[in-house]
């Protein structure tokens, strides 16, 4: 199995796979400063809620490393400023805020000199990364318990990229697919291309090709047709933020897939770690939705494909209501959306 790690700590710097260059080029970007990490998150060099959380953890350490003071209070004040800059990069991905809060809590609760606190922050960032990798593998393992028994092999549709590139490695939704493939239960992956950034076509398909997992890319508006023709047995997507009631924000277009799945009586699952659940939000109406630059819509490379004079609307995410979700696959177990609150951790960084 090919191992893909989108965020790597090596020789006192962070190495990121530049996801804006895939699949045509495999390029690593070196990150030495927290401002550069903030830019990498904002420009989607690194993307996917769990991967953003891992990157933010290291970003907090890089920012701490740059603070030149031995005074604890001064250090903590400047670390708060680092945190605020990182928070402003991607408003919907809750793992970003979760990781930043965890790093701040660690700093405030750690005793010792400023240099010792910095070392503890690096250890915490590495823990966040290691824990996420284990979490994704556990999500994949738990998914095997909910596969329909009447089918020997399944064709699974996914939307956007929730694979190794979107996490510390292995993936959430694509981690499920990896586990189903390893268990000999996967027939084929159908990957929505996922307009406008084409994460499904560029990233999900690329990951599948690396591991020789059979994958068919379809345009987003083909999903209903494929369901109607009986090509899809199950749908698994990731999430960038899940409210306490189970409403789930994921890449724009996910809501439409869920509506179509309901129409065709196809199970629709969300695969996500508990760190993606924002238990402070009662429902999905409270999830902030990021709007991105309209050039993502009207421009491919250097070519403008739409006529002058039109207006644009480019939300990056939509919210799928809990009533359309069959179950949420977490590292603990799979639950119905309404039962999610039973898994709330005692310690929460939201």
C-alpha positions in Angstrom: 0.0 0.0 0.0 1.3 3.4 -0.9 1.8 5.7 2.1 0.8 9.3 1.7 1.5 11.9 4.4 0.4 15.4 3.4 2.1 17.0 6.5 5.6 15.9 7.6 7.8 17.3 10.4 11.4 16.9 9.2 14.7 18.6 10.1 13.0 21.4 12.1 10.6 22.3 9.4 7.2 21.2 8.0 7.0 19.6 4.5 3.6 19.9 2.8 2.5 18.1 -0.3 1.4 20.9 -2.6 -2.1 19.8 -3.4 -2.6 22.6 -5.9 -0.1 20.9 -8.2 -1.6 17.4 -8.1 -2.0 15.2 -10.1 0.4 16.6 -12.7 3.2 17.3 -10.3 4.2 15.9 -6.9 5.8 18.9 -5.2 6.8 19.5 -1.6 6.7 22.9 0.0 8.9 23.8 3.0 7.3 25.7 5.8 9.6 27.4 8.4 7.3 30.3 9.6 3.8 30.4 10.9 2.8 33.1 8.4 3.8 30.7 5.6 1.7 28.0 7.2 -1.3 30.3 7.4 -0.9 31.1 3.7 -0.6 27.4 2.8 -3.8 26.7 4.6 -5.7 29.7 3.1 -4.5 28.9 -0.5 -5.3 25.2 -0.1 -1.8 23.9 -0.5 -2.9 21.8 2.4 -6.7 21.0 2.7 -9.2 18.7 4.4 -10.3 19.5 7.9 -8.1 16.9 9.8 -5.0 17.8 7.7 -5.7 21.5 8.3 -5.8 20.7 12.0 -2.4 19.0 11.9 -0.9 21.8 9.9 -2.3 24.4 12.3 -0.8 22.5 15.2 2.6 22.8 13.6 1.9 26.4 12.7 1.3 27.2 16.3 4.7 25.6 17.2 6.4 27.6 14.4 4.9 30.8 15.7 6.0 29.9 19.2 9.5 29.2 18.0 9.6 32.7 16.5 8.7 34.5 19.8 11.9 35.9 21.2 11.2 36.4 24.9 11.8 34.6 28.2 8.8 36.2 29.9 5.9 33.7 30.2 3.1 36.3 30.0 4.7 38.0 27.0 5.1 34.7 25.3 1.5 33.7 25.9 0.2 37.1 24.6 2.2 36.8 21.4 1.1 33.1 21.0 -2.5 34.3 21.1 -1.7 36.7 18.2 -0.3 33.7 16.2 -3.4 31.8 17.0 -5.7 34.6 15.7 -3.8 34.8 12.4 -4.2 31.0 11.9 -7.9 31.1 12.8 -8.6 33.5 10.0 -7.5 31.2 7.3 -10.5 28.8 6.8 -13.7 29.5 8.8 -15.6 26.3 8.2 -13.0 23.6 9.0 -13.5 23.1 12.8 -10.3 21.0 13.2 -8.4 24.2 12.6 -9.9 25.8 15.7 -9.8 22.5 17.7 -6.0 22.1 17.1 -5.3 25.8 17.9 -7.3 25.6 21.1 -5.5 22.4 22.1 -2.1 24.0 21.5 -3.1 27.1 23.5 -4.4 25.1 26.4 -1.2 23.1 26.4 0.8 26.3 26.5 -1.2 27.8 29.4 -1.1 24.6 31.4 2.6 23.8 30.9 5.1 24.7 33.6 8.7 25.5 33.1 10.6 28.0 31.1 9.4 29.4 27.8 11.9 27.2 25.9 10.5 24.1 27.7 6.9 25.2 26.8 8.0 25.5 23.1 9.3 21.9 23.3 6.1 20.7 24.8 4.2 22.5 22.0 6.2 20.6 19.3 5.4 17.3 21.1 1.7 18.2 21.2 1.6 19.0 17.5 3.2 15.6 16.8 0.7 14.0 19.1 -2.2 15.6 17.1 -0.7 14.1 13.9 -0.2 10.6 15.4 -3.6 10.6 17.0 -5.3 11.6 13.7 -3.6 8.8 11.8 -4.8 6.2 14.3 -8.2 7.8 14.3 -8.6 7.4 10.6 -7.5 3.8 10.7 -10.1 3.2 13.4 -12.8 4.8 11.4 -11.9 2.5 8.5 -12.0 -0.5 10.7 -15.4 0.5 12.2 -16.9 1.0 8.8 -16.6 -2.8 8.0 -19.4 -3.4 10.6 -22.0 -1.4 8.6 -21.5 -2.9 5.1 -24.7 -4.4 3.7 -24.6 -8.2 4.0 -26.6 -8.8 0.9 -23.8 -7.6 -1.4 -20.5 -9.4 -1.8 -18.8 -6.3 -3.3 -19.9 -2.7 -3.3 -19.6 0.3 -5.5 -19.1 3.4 -3.3 -19.6 7.0 -4.4 -17.7 9.8 -2.6 -17.7 13.6 -3.0 -14.6 15.7 -2.7 -11.4 14.4 -1.1 -11.4 12.9 2.4 -8.4 10.7 1.9 -4.8 10.6 3.1 -4.2 14.0 1.6 -7.0 15.5 3.7 -5.8 14.0 7.0 -2.6 12.9 8.7 -2.7 9.9 6.4 -5.1 7.1 5.4 -8.2 9.3 5.3 -11.8 9.4 6.7 -14.2 8.7 3.8 -11.4 7.4 1.6 -10.0 5.6 4.7 -13.4 3.7 4.7 -12.9 2.9 1.1 -9.3 1.7 1.7 -10.5 -0.6 4.5 -13.4 -2.0 2.3 -10.8 -2.6 -0.5 -8.4 -4.3 1.9 -11.3 -6.5 3.1 -12.1 -7.6 -0.5 -15.5 -6.0 -0.4 -15.0 -3.1 -2.8 -16.0 -3.3 -6.4 -15.4 0.2 -7.6 -15.1 3.8 -6.4 -17.1 6.5 -8.1 -15.5 9.9 -7.5 -17.5 13.1 -8.2 -15.1 15.5 -9.8 -16.2 18.1 -7.2 -16.5 21.5 -8.9 -15.0 24.1 -8.8 -11.7 22.9 -7.4 -12.0 19.4 -8.7 -10.7 17.7 -5.6 -12.4 14.4 -6.5 -11.0 14.3 -10.0 -7.5 15.5 -9.0 -7.0 14.2 -5.5 -9.3 11.3 -4.7 -8.7 9.7 -8.1 -4.9 10.2 -7.7 -4.9 8.5 -4.3 -6.9 5.6 -5.8 -4.5 5.2 -8.7 -1.5 5.1 -6.3 -3.1 2.0 -4.6 -4.6 0.5 -7.7 -8.1 0.9 -6.4 -10.6 0.8 -9.3 -12.0 4.4 -9.7 -14.3 6.0 -12.1 -14.5 9.8 -12.2 -17.9 11.4 -13.0 -19.0 15.0 -13.2 -21.1 16.1 -10.3 -24.3 16.3 -12.4 -23.9 12.6 -13.3 -24.4 11.3 -9.7 -28.2 11.0 -9.9 -28.0 9.2 -13.2 -25.5 6.7 -11.8 -27.8 6.1 -8.8 -30.8 5.7 -11.1 -29.0 3.1 -13.1 -28.1 1.0 -10.0 -24.3 1.7 -10.2 -24.1 3.0 -6.6 -24.6 0.8 -3.6 -23.4 3.2 -0.8 -22.2 6.8 -0.4 -19.4 7.9 2.0 -18.3 11.5 2.4 -16.1 13.3 4.9 -17.0 16.5 6.8 -15.4 19.8 7.8 -17.7 20.5 10.7 -20.6 18.5 12.3 -23.1 20.1 14.6 -24.3 18.4 17.8 -27.5 17.3 16.1 -25.6 15.6 13.3 -26.0 18.2 10.6 -22.8 18.0 8.6 -20.9 20.6 6.5 -18.9 19.2 3.7 -17.7 20.4 0.3 -20.3 22.1 -1.8 -22.5 19.6 -3.6 -22.6 17.1 -0.8 -26.2 18.1 0.2 -27.4 17.4 -3.4 -25.8 14.0 -3.3 -27.6 13.2 0.0 -30.9 14.3 -1.4 -30.5 12.1 -4.4 -29.4 9.2 -2.2 -32.6 9.6 -0.2 -34.6 9.5 -3.4 -32.9 6.2 -4.5 -32.9 4.6 -1.1 -29.1 4.4 -1.0 -27.3 4.6 2.4 -25.5 7.9 3.0 -22.7 7.9 5.6 -20.4 10.6 6.9 -17.0 9.5 8.1 -15.3 11.9 10.5 -13.3 12.0 13.7 -15.0 13.3 16.9 -12.6 16.3 16.6 -14.7 17.4 13.6 -17.9 17.5 15.8 -18.6 21.0 17.1 -20.7 20.1 20.1 -21.1 23.9 20.9 -23.3 24.3 17.8 -26.9 23.1 18.2 -27.5 22.6 14.5 -26.0 23.1 11.0 -27.6 26.6 10.6 -24.9 27.9 12.9 -22.0 26.5 10.9 -20.1 29.4 9.1 -19.8 28.8 5.4 -16.7 30.0 3.7 -17.1 31.9 0.4 -14.1 31.8 -1.9 -12.7 33.8 -4.7 -15.0 33.7 -7.8 -12.0 33.0 -10.0 -12.3 29.4 -8.9 -15.5 29.3 -10.9 -14.8 31.4 -14.0 -11.2 30.6 -14.7 -9.4 27.3 -15.6 -5.7 28.0 -15.6 -5.3 31.3 -17.4 -8.4 30.8 -19.5 -11.6 32.7 -18.5 -14.6 30.5 -19.5 -17.5 32.7 -18.6 -18.8 35.9 -20.3 -18.1 39.3 -18.9 -20.9 41.0 -16.9 -22.1 38.0 -14.9 -22.2 37.7 -11.1 -20.8 34.9 -9.1 -21.6 33.0 -5.9 -18.9 30.6 -4.7 -19.6 29.0 -1.3 -17.1 26.3 -0.5 -19.4 24.1 1.6 -23.0 23.2 2.2 -24.8 21.5 5.1 -26.4 18.2 4.8 -29.3 17.9 7.3 -29.1 15.0 9.8 -32.3 13.5 8.5 -30.6 12.6 5.2 -27.6 10.9 6.9 -27.8 7.2 7.6 -25.0 7.2 10.1 -21.8 8.9 11.2 -18.7 6.7 11.3 -16.3 7.8 14.0 -13.2 6.3 15.6 -15.4 5.0 18.4 -18.3 3.5 16.5 -21.0 4.3 13.9 -24.0 6.2 15.3 -27.2 7.7 14.0 -26.9 11.5 13.8 -29.2 11.9 16.7 -27.0 9.7 18.9 -23.8 11.7 18.2 -24.1 13.6 21.5 -23.6 10.3 23.4 -20.0 10.3 22.1 -19.1 13.8 23.3 -15.6 13.7 24.8 -15.1 14.8 28.4 -12.4 17.1 27.2 -13.3 19.3 24.3 -11.2 22.0 22.7 -14.1 23.7 20.9 
